[in-house]
Amino acid sequence: MSKEILQNILEQNKFTCSFTFNKLTAENAEFRLTENSASAGFYYRHIGEIIFLLASFLGVQSDVQNTTMGETDSGQGNDVEASKKLVEAGFVLLDKLVEETSDEVWLETIETPFFGTVTRIRLFSHILFHNSNHCGQISLILAKGKKF
């Protein structure tokens, strides 16, 4: 497993998600598909928080608090600029992980409360899949949602 491969995969995730992230504004962050569903801004904030939460299992500690996982949307994502900074910092963290982690370490196993015992690379890939999944949700909300 080479750093170059992981860097390319991470760059593609950032690039693909950027199309959605760049459409998110203070005006549409509160859009939802239904009155009871989560907003586009909530999912954006959730992406940033989860990058840091899952990275903590890879040994990276932060002071980012969970306000979205398992929580109801009560406006946590309305500050798009704060969420943008969080997501950008998350991607910087992932870049640093790729740069500083040796090939051998990626194949080591770790314990997680969500997935049990997995390799570090498997958890890293889950972070990227998680980002993409919620970017798709945000895109759908921006295309078909409205402010309730």
Residue pairs with C-beta under 8 A, 6 or more apart in sequence:
1 103
1 106
1 107
1 121
2 103
3 98
3 99
3 103
6 98
6 106
6 121
6 124
7 95
7 98
7 99
9 125
9 128
10 91
10 94
10 95
10 98
10 128
13 128
13 131
13 132
14 91
16 132
16 135
17 47
17 131
17 132
17 135
19 139
20 135
20 136
20 138
20 139
20 142
21 44
21 84
21 87
21 135
21 138
23 139
23 142
24 40
24 41
24 44
24 80
24 84
24 138
24 142
25 80
26 78
26 80
26 81
28 40
28 142
29 39
29 40
29 41
29 44
29 77
29 78
29 80
30 39
30 40
30 41
30 75
30 78
30 147
31 39
31 40
31 141
31 142
31 145
31 146
31 147
32 38
32 39
32 40
32 73
32 141
32 145
32 146
32 147
32 148
33 140
33 141
33 144
33 145
34 148
35 148
37 73
37 141
38 46
38 73
39 73
39 77
39 78
39 141
39 145
40 77
40 138
40 141
40 142
40 145
41 76
41 77
41 78
41 79
41 80
41 83
42 68
42 73
42 76
42 77
43 77
43 134
43 137
43 138
43 141
44 77
44 80
44 83
44 84
44 87
44 134
44 138
45 67
45 68
45 76
45 77
45 82
45 83
45 86
46 68
46 69
46 77
46 134
47 87
47 90
47 130
47 131
47 134
47 135
48 64
48 83
48 86
48 87
48 89
48 90
49 64
49 65
49 66
49 67
49 68
49 69
49 86
50 68
50 69
50 127
50 130
51 87
51 90
51 91
51 93
51 94
51 127
51 131
52 60
52 62
52 64
52 86
52 90
52 93
53 64
53 66
53 69
54 112
54 123
54 126
54 127
54 130
55 62
55 90
55 93
55 94
55 97
55 127
56 62
57 110
57 111
57 112
57 123
58 97
58 101
58 110
58 120
58 123
58 124
60 93
60 97
62 93
64 86
67 76
68 76
68 77
77 83
94 124
94 127
97 124
101 120
105 120
106 119
106 120
106 121
106 124
107 119
107 120
107 121
108 119
108 120
109 117
109 118
109 119
109 120
110 117
110 118
110 119
110 120
110 123
111 117
112 118
112 123
115 122
115 123
115 126
